[in-house]
Amino acid sequence: LAILMFSWLIFLTIIPTKVLNHISPNEPTPVSAEKHKTESWDWPW
């Protein structure tokens, strides 16, 4: 159960960034996009 919840947590943190990047790729905020990318992929493992 804990693994399932953890995987869902990863899903909910990675998918919104991907969706936002797909929905609004022409936003004048590349810094925030890069920040989100590093946040979502900067896992301890």
N, CA, C and O atoms as CSV, one atom per row, in Angstrom:
chain,resi,resn,atom,element,x,y,z
A,1,LEU,N,N,0.841,-1.216,0.000
A,1,LEU,CA,C,0.000,0.000,0.000
A,1,LEU,C,C,0.867,1.253,0.000
A,1,LEU,O,O,0.571,2.218,-0.705
A,2,ALA,N,N,1.934,1.237,0.789
A,2,ALA,CA,C,2.811,2.412,0.837
A,2,ALA,C,C,3.468,2.641,-0.521
A,2,ALA,O,O,3.623,3.779,-0.964
A,3,ILE,N,N,3.854,1.540,-1.180
A,3,ILE,CA,C,4.488,1.682,-2.498
A,3,ILE,C,C,3.490,2.275,-3.490
A,3,ILE,O,O,3.836,3.136,-4.299
A,4,LEU,N,N,2.248,1.801,-3.415
A,4,LEU,CA,C,1.221,2.320,-4.315
A,4,LEU,C,C,1.010,3.814,-4.094
A,4,LEU,O,O,0.937,4.583,-5.052
A,5,MET,N,N,0.912,4.220,-2.840
A,5,MET,CA,C,0.731,5.642,-2.542
A,5,MET,C,C,1.934,6.444,-3.023
A,5,MET,O,O,1.775,7.544,-3.554
A,6,PHE,N,N,3.138,5.900,-2.842
A,6,PHE,CA,C,4.346,6.618,-3.266
A,6,PHE,C,C,4.360,6.787,-4.780
A,6,PHE,O,O,4.700,7.855,-5.289
A,7,SER,N,N,3.988,5.722,-5.501
A,7,SER,CA,C,3.957,5.813,-6.958
A,7,SER,C,C,2.913,6.841,-7.399
A,7,SER,O,O,3.139,7.590,-8.349
A,8,TRP,N,N,1.776,6.877,-6.713
A,8,TRP,CA,C,0.757,7.870,-7.053
A,8,TRP,C,C,1.259,9.282,-6.763
A,8,TRP,O,O,0.951,10.217,-7.501
A,9,LEU,N,N,2.028,9.433,-5.692
A,9,LEU,CA,C,2.589,10.740,-5.378
A,9,LEU,C,C,3.524,11.190,-6.496
A,9,LEU,O,O,3.478,12.344,-6.920
A,10,ILE,N,N,4.369,10.282,-6.971
A,10,ILE,CA,C,5.263,10.614,-8.083
A,10,ILE,C,C,4.434,10.976,-9.311
A,10,ILE,O,O,4.727,11.956,-9.996
A,11,PHE,N,N,3.395,10.181,-9.587
A,11,PHE,CA,C,2.528,10.455,-10.728
A,11,PHE,C,C,1.943,11.855,-10.639
A,11,PHE,O,O,1.971,12.612,-11.610
A,12,LEU,N,N,1.413,12.196,-9.467
A,12,LEU,CA,C,0.740,13.485,-9.308
A,12,LEU,C,C,1.720,14.647,-9.331
A,12,LEU,O,O,1.313,15.788,-9.553
A,13,THR,N,N,3.012,14.381,-9.105
A,13,THR,CA,C,3.983,15.472,-9.159
A,13,THR,C,C,4.575,15.624,-10.552
A,13,THR,O,O,4.939,16.730,-10.950
A,14,ILE,N,N,4.677,14.524,-11.302
A,14,ILE,CA,C,5.311,14.606,-12.619
A,14,ILE,C,C,4.300,14.950,-13.703
A,14,ILE,O,O,4.581,15.765,-14.581
A,15,ILE,N,N,3.110,14.324,-13.643
A,15,ILE,CA,C,2.137,14.496,-14.727
A,15,ILE,C,C,1.674,15.951,-14.884
A,15,ILE,O,O,1.610,16.431,-16.016
A,16,PRO,N,N,1.347,16.681,-13.796
A,16,PRO,CA,C,0.912,18.074,-13.981
A,16,PRO,C,C,1.948,18.935,-14.686
A,16,PRO,O,O,1.582,19.794,-15.488
A,17,THR,N,N,3.233,18.728,-14.409
A,17,THR,CA,C,4.262,19.520,-15.087
A,17,THR,C,C,4.275,19.195,-16.574
A,17,THR,O,O,4.390,20.098,-17.402
A,18,LYS,N,N,4.159,17.913,-16.923
A,18,LYS,CA,C,4.134,17.531,-18.333
A,18,LYS,C,C,2.905,18.132,-19.013
A,18,LYS,O,O,3.003,18.675,-20.113
A,19,VAL,N,N,1.752,18.034,-18.358
A,19,VAL,CA,C,0.518,18.556,-18.949
A,19,VAL,C,C,0.624,20.065,-19.137
A,19,VAL,O,O,0.229,20.592,-20.177
A,20,LEU,N,N,1.154,20.761,-18.136
A,20,LEU,CA,C,1.291,22.208,-18.243
A,20,LEU,C,C,2.249,22.566,-19.366
A,20,LEU,O,O,2.006,23.522,-20.103
A,21,ASN,N,N,3.337,21.811,-19.508
A,21,ASN,CA,C,4.285,22.085,-20.581
A,21,ASN,C,C,3.628,21.851,-21.940
A,21,ASN,O,O,3.917,22.571,-22.896
A,22,HIS,N,N,2.752,20.858,-22.036
A,22,HIS,CA,C,2.080,20.587,-23.301
A,22,HIS,C,C,0.999,21.627,-23.577
A,22,HIS,O,O,0.810,22.041,-24.721
A,23,ILE,N,N,0.289,22.050,-22.530
A,23,ILE,CA,C,-0.806,22.999,-22.728
A,23,ILE,C,C,-0.267,24.383,-23.070
A,23,ILE,O,O,-0.737,25.017,-24.015
A,24,SER,N,N,0.717,24.855,-22.308
A,24,SER,CA,C,1.229,26.210,-22.518
A,24,SER,C,C,2.740,26.168,-22.733
A,24,SER,O,O,3.499,26.528,-21.833
A,25,PRO,N,N,3.190,25.730,-23.924
A,25,PRO,CA,C,4.636,25.688,-24.194
A,25,PRO,C,C,5.201,27.053,-24.555
A,25,PRO,O,O,6.417,27.242,-24.540
A,26,ASN,N,N,4.327,28.014,-24.881
A,26,ASN,CA,C,4.796,29.330,-25.300
A,26,ASN,C,C,4.710,30.354,-24.179
A,26,ASN,O,O,4.668,31.557,-24.437
A,27,GLU,N,N,4.685,29.886,-22.938
A,27,GLU,CA,C,4.630,30.827,-21.823
A,27,GLU,C,C,5.985,31.501,-21.644
A,27,GLU,O,O,7.020,30.857,-21.818
A,28,PRO,N,N,5.995,32.791,-21.298
A,28,PRO,CA,C,7.270,33.500,-21.106
A,28,PRO,C,C,7.879,33.233,-19.735
A,28,PRO,O,O,8.399,34.149,-19.098
A,29,THR,N,N,7.818,31.984,-19.278
A,29,THR,CA,C,8.382,31.651,-17.968
A,29,THR,C,C,9.177,30.350,-18.066
A,29,THR,O,O,8.765,29.337,-17.501
A,30,PRO,N,N,10.309,30.361,-18.775
A,30,PRO,CA,C,11.106,29.126,-18.877
A,30,PRO,C,C,11.797,28.778,-17.569
A,30,PRO,O,O,12.125,27.618,-17.323
A,31,VAL,N,N,12.019,29.787,-16.728
A,31,VAL,CA,C,12.704,29.528,-15.457
A,31,VAL,C,C,11.843,28.633,-14.575
A,31,VAL,O,O,12.344,27.680,-13.978
A,32,SER,N,N,10.549,28.935,-14.489
A,32,SER,CA,C,9.669,28.123,-13.649
A,32,SER,C,C,9.553,26.711,-14.218
A,32,SER,O,O,9.495,25.740,-13.465
A,33,ALA,N,N,9.520,26.596,-15.549
A,33,ALA,CA,C,9.438,25.266,-16.157
A,33,ALA,C,C,10.681,24.457,-15.805
A,33,ALA,O,O,10.584,23.286,-15.437
A,34,GLU,N,N,11.855,25.087,-15.919
A,34,GLU,CA,C,13.085,24.380,-15.564
A,34,GLU,C,C,13.069,23.999,-14.091
A,34,GLU,O,O,13.487,22.900,-13.726
A,35,LYS,N,N,12.591,24.896,-13.251
A,35,LYS,CA,C,12.527,24.606,-11.817
A,35,LYS,C,C,11.635,23.390,-11.569
A,35,LYS,O,O,11.985,22.509,-10.783
A,36,HIS,N,N,10.479,23.345,-12.242
A,36,HIS,CA,C,9.577,22.208,-12.066
A,36,HIS,C,C,10.243,20.916,-12.539
A,36,HIS,O,O,10.106,19.868,-11.908
A,37,LYS,N,N,10.969,21.004,-13.660
A,37,LYS,CA,C,11.631,19.801,-14.171
A,37,LYS,C,C,12.644,19.283,-13.161
A,37,LYS,O,O,12.665,18.092,-12.852
A,38,THR,N,N,13.487,20.180,-12.644
A,38,THR,CA,C,14.500,19.733,-11.688
A,38,THR,C,C,13.827,19.208,-10.426
A,38,THR,O,O,14.303,18.245,-9.825
A,39,GLU,N,N,12.729,19.831,-10.021
A,39,GLU,CA,C,12.029,19.362,-8.816
A,39,GLU,C,C,11.468,17.957,-9.026
A,39,GLU,O,O,11.607,17.096,-8.157
A,40,SER,N,N,10.841,17.725,-10.170
A,40,SER,CA,C,10.178,16.442,-10.378
A,40,SER,C,C,11.177,15.313,-10.611
A,40,SER,O,O,10.869,14.156,-10.325
A,41,TRP,N,N,12.374,15.625,-11.125
A,41,TRP,CA,C,13.326,14.559,-11.441
A,41,TRP,C,C,14.478,14.494,-10.450
A,41,TRP,O,O,15.376,13.668,-10.615
A,42,ASP,N,N,14.478,15.336,-9.432
A,42,ASP,CA,C,15.583,15.339,-8.470
A,42,ASP,C,C,15.236,14.428,-7.299
A,42,ASP,O,O,15.061,14.886,-6.170
A,43,TRP,N,N,15.137,13.118,-7.589
A,43,TRP,CA,C,14.809,12.146,-6.543
A,43,TRP,C,C,16.086,11.649,-5.877
A,43,TRP,O,O,17.135,11.597,-6.519
A,44,PRO,N,N,16.013,11.286,-4.607
A,44,PRO,CA,C,17.200,10.762,-3.905
A,44,PRO,C,C,17.658,9.423,-4.460
A,44,PRO,O,O,18.810,9.037,-4.259
A,45,TRP,N,N,16.778,8.704,-5.157
A,45,TRP,CA,C,17.189,7.455,-5.775
A,45,TRP,C,C,17.249,7.671,-7.281
A,45,TRP,O,O,17.577,6.747,-8.025
